Amino acid sequence: MNFLQEIFTQLEAAPDTTFLQELRDGRIVSVTGSELMELVRKAQSFLAAQRLKKGDRCALLAHNSIRWVAMDLAVMAEGLIVVPLYGRQAPEELVVMMKDCAPALICCGDTELRDGIVENWGEAPPQFVFDQIFDRPGSSAATVKLDDSDAVTIIYTSGTSGEAKGVVLNAGNISHMLGCTSARLDLLMENKNKAGQDRVFHYLPFCFAGSWIMLLTCLLRRSLLTLNTDLNRLAKDMRAAAPDYFLNVPALLERMRKAVDEQLANTGGLALTIYSHAQRAWLRKQAGYGGSIWLSVARALIFPTIRKKMIGSNLKGLICGSAPLNVETQLYFMMLGIPVLQVYGLTETTAICTMDDPRHIEPGRVGPAISGIEMKLGESEEIIVRGPNIFPGYWKRPEETAKTLRDGWFHTGDQGEVNEAGNWSIVGRIKNLIVLGSGHNIAPEPIEDELLRHLAGAQQVVLTGNGRGYLSAIVTGDVSREEVQGALDAANSQLPHYKQVRAFHIHPEPFSIDNGLLTANGKLKRDLIASRLQAEIEEMYGVKQAS
């Protein structure tokens, strides 16, 4: 039985159990197993009427919703390949992706999304909005048989440079991954009543691989997945959902930590005194100096209130992926009694290669390899992986596939390190390495993270220096020159001479998706940043060299 059949079996076996609920405009919209299956059948009926053939592509352009889930399941059940697209991405970029994969039809969440495509693609294939698709009776359509080698999705990677590539994932990839993720969640939830549902909160777009895997895992586990549909209500919705766990990106955890600090600073009084002393005691404990009465008092009086106000009273842990998490932030949540499980992976590895074991979390590391896969270090300490989670290739890009898939091993492009316990850490992207004129190779990410740690008002720090005599930094956000210089002094004092940052430029406007300097999932487009800010970069080196 493949993963799709298993999900349908779970939905049919629990017809009256609520699987999904949307928090929309202050209301809760929910569906049970039987109701979700009815929506899937309606979508299947629509797809069957289009007379498509197995392997045809179907673009899915919509924001997270219950109907998104039903559409996704229906497309796969009909033997089609779903191509999920990000609703916030520029229509002209989405059109490039769709021209690459040539979908037979485009399914849009609303008319605004559809119109954006039509305006940029006069020859677009037929487009339909959800209101048209689900406005029909369901049928008792059967699920097309899927072999492990059958492609079920093409997910376009954001691409920090160059054109996005379509990552093909097959039924075997998904089936293996869902078994791995569910097993890790079993460990996290081992002390919970087995008869109850996992309560899971979700706000990340389903078009990203890790977010989609979480969705499918929840359906398979009969979890209650609560969907946020308005990021402006994220904090309220999070508390309302009172989840056992949920998937995060580091940026949100950083904001949550900052919000607690600011709120307690504004409140002042005894609570702030206990909190501040407890934080210092926790750091001393991490350095091996033992505990403190302040920490015990905070655990009894302060931390439970913070946890409840922040996320609710049911939280067992947070799961974090997509980018490196600052170790201080991970330790902060651990201080509050909230374990943070880090996940590492790429779209090409079906989102996951490693995931923290809840019983043995090492702060600053991303856990051991998941079951059934092999990981090792190749040339230049590059992480290479093989196993049933590895994608079969990029859509119609055999040369690109051959570059990354060699002798059965997928070359991730990430530098890593593994300890004796088998727990991995990620150093940075090999292609991001800065090679100074002296020949020193420097991974920029650890230094950038350290500078950000010292700059509360900064949004991003980007290092430059390829072929130069020293490193320089571009800092975005609301910071002063004095603050940046102070951060450089603090960081440089801990670094060897060739890793020290000698010059900087403050760029007030943060890099974003809207200005084209971040990818769809928030990663820096370093080459484009260097191109746009070439004059500012030259000035940093010109001034320094002239002095």
Secondary structure, DSSP 8 states (H G I E B T S, - for coil): --HHHHHHHHHHH-TTSEEEEEEETTEEEEEEHHHHHHHHHHHHHHHHHTT--TT-EEEEE--S-HHHHHHHHHHHHTT-EEEEE-TTS-HHHHHHHHHHH--SEEEESSHHHHHHHHHH-TT---EEEHHHHSSS-----------TTSEEEEEE---SSSS--EEEEEHHHHHHHHHHHHHHHHHHTTTS-TTS--EEEE-S-TTSHHHHHHHHHHHHTT-EEEEE--GGGHHHHHHHH--SEEEE-HHHHHHHHHHHHHHHHHH-HHHHHHHHHHHHHHHHHHTTS---HHHHHHHHHTHHHHHHHHT-S---EEEE-SS---HHHHHHHHHTT--EEEEE--GGGTT-SEE--TTS--TTS---B-TT-EEEE-GGGEEEEESTTS--EETT-HHHHHHHEETTEEEEEEEEEE-TTS-EEEEEEGGG-EE-TT--EE-HHHHHHHHHHH-TTEEEEEEE-TTSSSEEEEEEES--HHHHHHHHHHHHTTS-GGG-EEEEEEESS---TTTTSB-TTS-B-HHHHHHHTHHHHHHHHHHHHH-
